[in-house]
Amino acid sequence: MKPQPALLFKMVAERDRHAIIDALPPAQGTMVCDEPVVVGCGHNDYWYDVAGWRIEERVPLAAATQ
């Protein structure tokens, strides 16, 4: 099975973030986004509580071309 891209939501020290970034291969492909959103961290102010995020604003984009 081919590995799938993933997002990492974790508090990581800046030095460790740079080590992770330096170890990653260059990104391949294109990401298409039709509606970015602005989120807040929810009632408890913890960004790592992804399930608690709330959408503050949606920003619809013009029709995406592919």
Helices and strands as residue ranges (DSSP letters): H 14-23, E 37-40, G 50-52, E 54-58
